Amino acid sequence: MQSINPSTQKTWVKYSLIALVVFYLLWLLGLPLFTLILSSLEEGWQKIYTQLFSYQAWHAFFLTFILCLSAVIINTVFGIITAMVMVRQKFWGQNILNGLFDLPFALSAVVVGYMFILLLGRGGWFANINQWTGFHWVFSFPGMLLATLFVTFPFMVRELIPVLKELGREQEEAAYSLGASPW
């Protein structure tokens, strides 16, 4: 009678499960992607080239680049300031503010965009803000930037807080003792 080696059985189960997951991912992601590529190639490469280098596509690329650049600059400046305040200061409502930083992690970006449209769009609760500020917030650059910052700002703050806690204040205190200003 042949005995079954437990390590061989575990290896077989492990590789079977990995193969099942890979097959599922290929079916879930690969099939729609393959269908998308085939349907886009039905009209030929010329149609893809024409659409890719159209004015609308280049405007979308440029707008995306400007949004990313603006979000990086704003997140860098205000993210560092916010993280410094959260680490170095103790104030009333700090835990509430800390919880608000986690809000974008709990909400989908689609939900945030939908609520943005409901609140600031035509007939929304805050539709009068468009008249007060002089420009439309929904489907405009300021609105897109605000939505991008809402989603990305907590990532900046959440990454900086542990780093600043780990650094401590020894270097700053040494600089103060040598006559440095708070700036």
C-alpha positions in Angstrom: 0.0 0.0 0.0 1.3 3.4 -1.0 1.3 6.2 1.6 0.5 9.8 0.7 3.2 12.3 1.7 1.5 15.2 3.6 3.9 17.8 2.1 3.2 16.5 -1.5 -0.5 16.8 -0.8 -0.2 20.4 0.5 1.9 21.3 -2.5 -0.7 19.9 -4.9 -3.5 21.8 -3.1 -1.5 25.0 -3.0 -0.7 25.0 -6.7 -4.3 24.0 -7.6 -5.6 27.0 -5.7 -3.0 29.3 -7.3 -4.1 28.1 -10.7 -7.7 28.6 -9.9 -7.1 32.2 -8.8 -5.0 32.9 -11.9 -7.7 31.4 -14.1 -10.3 33.5 -12.4 -8.3 36.7 -12.7 -7.6 36.0 -16.4 -11.3 35.4 -17.0 -12.4 38.5 -14.9 -9.8 40.9 -16.2 -8.3 39.4 -19.3 -11.5 38.6 -21.2 -12.9 42.1 -21.1 -9.5 43.6 -21.9 -9.1 41.2 -24.8 -12.6 42.0 -26.1 -11.8 45.7 -25.8 -8.6 45.4 -27.8 -10.3 43.3 -30.5 -13.2 45.7 -30.9 -10.9 48.7 -31.1 -8.8 47.0 -33.8 -11.9 46.2 -35.9 -11.6 49.6 -37.6 -7.9 49.5 -37.9 -4.8 51.2 -36.6 -5.6 54.4 -38.5 -8.8 55.0 -36.5 -6.8 54.5 -33.2 -4.1 56.8 -34.4 -6.7 59.5 -35.4 -8.5 59.3 -32.1 -5.3 59.2 -30.0 -3.8 62.3 -31.6 -7.1 64.3 -31.8 -7.5 67.6 -30.1 -9.8 66.2 -27.5 -7.4 63.5 -26.5 -4.5 65.9 -26.2 -6.6 68.3 -24.2 -7.6 65.5 -21.9 -3.9 64.5 -21.5 -2.9 68.1 -20.8 -5.8 68.6 -18.3 -4.8 65.4 -16.5 -1.1 66.5 -16.4 -2.1 70.0 -15.0 -4.4 68.4 -12.4 -1.7 66.0 -11.3 0.9 68.7 -11.1 -1.5 71.0 -9.1 -2.5 68.2 -6.7 1.2 67.3 -6.1 2.1 70.9 -5.3 -0.9 71.5 -3.1 -0.6 68.2 -1.3 3.1 68.8 -0.7 2.7 72.2 0.8 -0.4 71.6 2.8 0.3 67.9 3.5 3.6 68.8 5.2 2.0 71.6 7.2 -1.0 69.5 8.3 1.2 66.5 9.3 3.5 68.8 11.3 0.5 70.3 13.1 -1.0 66.8 13.8 2.3 65.5 15.2 3.6 68.6 17.0 0.5 70.2 18.4 -2.3 69.0 20.7 -5.6 70.7 20.2 -9.3 70.2 20.7 -10.9 68.2 17.9 -7.6 66.6 16.8 -9.2 63.1 16.9 -12.2 64.4 14.8 -9.8 65.8 12.2 -7.8 62.6 12.3 -11.0 60.7 11.6 -11.8 63.0 8.7 -8.5 62.1 7.1 -9.7 58.5 6.9 -13.0 59.4 5.3 -11.7 59.2 1.7 -10.4 55.7 2.5 -13.9 54.6 3.4 -15.7 56.3 0.5 -15.4 55.4 -3.1 -14.2 58.1 -5.5 -17.4 57.5 -7.5 -19.5 58.2 -4.4 -17.5 61.4 -3.7 -18.0 62.6 -7.3 -21.7 61.8 -7.2 -22.2 63.7 -3.9 -20.2 66.6 -5.4 -22.6 66.8 -8.3 -25.6 66.5 -6.0 -24.4 69.2 -3.7 -22.9 71.7 -6.1 -24.8 71.0 -9.3 -28.0 72.6 -10.5 -30.6 72.3 -7.9 -28.1 71.2 -5.3 -28.0 72.3 -1.7 -25.0 74.6 -2.3 -25.8 75.6 -5.9 -25.6 79.2 -4.9 -21.8 78.9 -4.4 -21.5 79.0 -8.1 -23.0 82.5 -8.2 -20.9 83.7 -5.2 -17.6 82.5 -6.5 -18.3 83.4 -10.1 -17.5 80.1 -11.7 -19.1 76.6 -11.9 -17.6 74.0 -9.6 -19.1 70.9 -11.2 -17.3 69.7 -14.4 -14.7 72.5 -14.3 -11.1 72.6 -13.3 -11.6 73.8 -9.7 -14.1 71.1 -9.1 -11.9 68.4 -10.6 -9.0 69.7 -8.5 -11.1 69.7 -5.3 -12.2 66.1 -6.0 -8.6 65.0 -6.7 -7.4 66.7 -3.5 -10.1 65.1 -1.5 -9.0 61.6 -2.6 -5.2 62.2 -2.5 -4.6 64.5 0.5 -5.1 61.8 3.1 -2.5 59.6 1.5 0.1 62.4 1.9 -0.8 63.1 5.5 -1.0 59.5 6.5 2.4 58.8 5.1 4.0 61.8 6.7 2.6 61.5 10.3 4.6 58.3 11.2 7.8 59.7 9.6 7.5 62.9 11.6 6.8 61.0 14.8 9.8 58.8 14.2 12.1 61.8 13.5 11.3 63.5 16.8 12.2 67.0 17.8 15.9 66.6 18.8 17.3 68.3 15.8 14.8 71.2 16.1 15.6 71.7 19.8 19.3 71.6 19.0 18.8 74.3 16.4 16.8 76.4 18.8 19.6 76.2 21.3 22.0 77.5 18.7 19.7 80.5 18.0 17.6 79.3 15.1 14.1 80.8 14.6 11.0 78.5 14.4 11.0 79.0 10.6 
